[in-house]
Amino acid sequence: MTNSIGHDPEDEIEASRAPLLEHLTELRSRLIICVVALFIGFGVCFFFADQIFLFLVKPFTVGQQLLAAQHSGGKHGPFDLLLALVGLKDIPVGQGKALDLVYTAALEFFFTKIKLAGFGAVVVTFPVLAWQLYRFVAPGLYKNERGAFLPFLLASPFMFILGAALVYYVMLPFVLWFSMSQQISTTAINIQLLPKVSDYLTLVTSLLLAFGLCFQLPVVVSLLGMAGIIDSKMLRAGRRYAIVGVFIAAAILTPPDPISQLTLAIPMCLLYEIGIWCVWIIERGRKKREAEESKDVVAV
């Protein structure tokens, strides 16, 4: 049976079903590639789990060495140690004792390595995952949209690495130095920090993820500005509220000491300003394109 203009409804259903099946088939192939990449990344990271864990323990060692240098007779305060961590001040590093991390269950360290391998697999294979996502959505974008989306895809891992580097080289050594400085040792009692390997991994991965995701702020703001959801005027008007929100987020995501909170809050405020600047550039480019298109229409 055909409709009033001579088209068969069943043919229309089949025609719409074919593109849907093609999209589902492509989605399946993209997901298979992502899963295979994650499995390969997991296997590689699990094979090198000991080396990766020792790499993540390095900030703990630096914090212990700075504490030993402080106890060796040097008069170094927290801000002196912070300047030393970022390379702005030279403080002799003490030797200290061997670093002790413990685990209290038979398979705790084994499961810790599994968690570490899973975390490392996501980090290592992120370029593959992001590229597969881009290849899936790219056919549905205009040419100028594809060209605009790709830089953000490249900027996202760079900003994540930048946030993770701030955690690894600055925040973690300071936090661990602060934690170890709370120890008490007398002839009658010893109060020592003996962290579990699972707890330490949870602390490190939580801070790496928190800082890495927070450093995506300019990317997210720029994408929202490109979509027309926000503009630079709105961001400037909400600056004071954004600053309050940044400090609240820093207080929640970081350990309860002011230096750690400032270490996240100050870069976040700077990144918010960078986001405003990026949105302003996007708006300026959009207005320029619209002006050129209007001139072309008038010329025609």
Steps between C-alpha positions, in 0.01 A plus 500: 500500500632844403420842643348796313826602332592150388759400767484168680528550882685170534765622254546816708540291816761281329683809371518649850597164649805460274689811629416399857649154447809658344545727803454209741751292304752784509436553871563131564829509310611813688411341834687182409812705423466683833455178696798334330713808567398498868584130533841552341564804718391308809736213420796729439433705815452189714830358371675822607281554808794487742695761304195723466426478872860588584470799268186614682675455836777741398317812636474320836876447493559867417276608787689272739835632380386860547387415854839341570672814368285713730586283801870502418540851638380718213237764577259438217132586521211375289533779244874435468423137423232601251749725321748213500244267341445737205874562462507860630714427805785261570455292815742216575313172492541270798540129470246387760408138554356249257139569407250254651166420341300205631211281399290311754317245286653208311387614154480875566805593297391271215162672478674835533705415192180403316346839586822670395501313170138601436576864573812489287313333213249785482778760509720327243220421256323835531630621159355187338167540681475869416589438136234231467244735651601773257485264201149392603356851538701669223270389211212683668692828525551771243850552366558814707367321810741211447788742465396678819440183703837340425716761686294445814552127464875561498489757781311272740783249566753784517301675774453170684876440497560856620269448798651160577852649488398765754380222731805280452776760526352755742191396694572137593852561641369792705193310626710200595763721665220663700358160595836364615576818694210410733686192628600487864800306627592487869662249728156388614298494177540517125219634279603427143341519159479150350277536193347196332585449135129502408433823692799670342391396151149630571644834613726534196242397239230716662720809490621427147143460375376804693772732372496352148123546469503847659762609249248421225317822593621708202416215261148457641434875511624543142278216374198653676586836348530345155157340545355839594394387847717760677680817394788708630266763647325232707833361620626844604176571687527169686869533586448559872267200530744287302785593735291401802409172329866434417608540862215277619600233247866532605403454866307183412748344258828568680637395840399732787794739493499853354806450278342206317175691455681804362703275271176402325295818546751750358560308172125446468436874524765560234347230281159664538648825368658308213157349428349850479774601257442189286124562484563864402723384213231253389236776506726733305560234233126425480413869451766529232359198311146632529610839366674335204193282427271803511727681252486199268119495518481872421743455211284224353 
